[in-house]
Amino acid sequence: MNSRGRPLPSRRTGEAISVYNHGGQFLGKGLYNSQSLIALRLLTKLDEEIDQEFFKKKLVSAIELRKKIYPDETTYRLVNG
């Protein structure tokens, strides 16, 4: 049940879910996990596919940002779990 007492549609763990507010406005997309206390981890505020290319772009962007911020470093955390 959601906060309004309505049943939630069945979802699979790992499924990309679009999130909307009560007025139907798109808020973002995330990955659903039925086994977590945090059922949805929002990954983007854009209406884009969550696929291999999405993660590749995010990782490349993270690498470039760290190179810019820490130009003299040779090691850094790329992803925070």
N, C-alpha and C positions, 0 to 999 in steps of 0.2 A: 504494500500500500504506500502511496505517496502521502505528502503532508495534507492533502485534501481528502484522504480516505479513498482514493481511486486506486484500482489495481494497476500495478506496473506491467508493461508488456514483458514477456519473457525475453531474456537476453542471454547470450553466451559469454563466458569469461573471455576477455581478449577482444571482444567486439567493439568497433568504433561506434560511438553514440553521439548524436547531435543533441545539444542542450538548448532549450528554449525557455524564456520566461513565461509567466502566466498569460501575457498578452500575445504570445506566439512569436516574439522577437528572438531571432537566432543569437545565442550567446557564445557558442564555441563547440568544439568537438573534443572528446576524450576517449580513453579506453576503460571499459567496464571490467570490474573484478568482483565476482560474487563472493569470493573468499576473504575479502578485505573489509575492515571497518570503514575505509575510504572507498566507496563503491565505484566512484568515477574519478579518474585523474585527468583533468583538463589539460590538453596538449596544445591547443591553438584556439584563438578567437576568430579565426578565418574559417570559411566554409570550404575546406580543402580535404582531399583524400588523405587518410592516414594509412600510408603504405610504405614500402621499402624506400621509395624515392623521398618521401617526407622525412624519414629518419636520416637518410644520407645527407639531405640539405641541412638539417639541424646539426649534424655532426661536423660537416664542413664549416658551417657558420661558427660553431663553437671553437674549432681549431683556429680559424682566422682571428676571432676575437682575442683568444689567449695569446696568439703571436703578437698582436697589436698592443695589448696591455702589458705583456711580459716579454719584451723582445730579447732579453738576455737569458731567459730561462730555457732549459732543455727538457724539463719535465713539469707536468701539471696534471691536475685531475680534469679529464675531459667530460665525464658524466658523473653527476652526483646522484646516487641511488636513493 
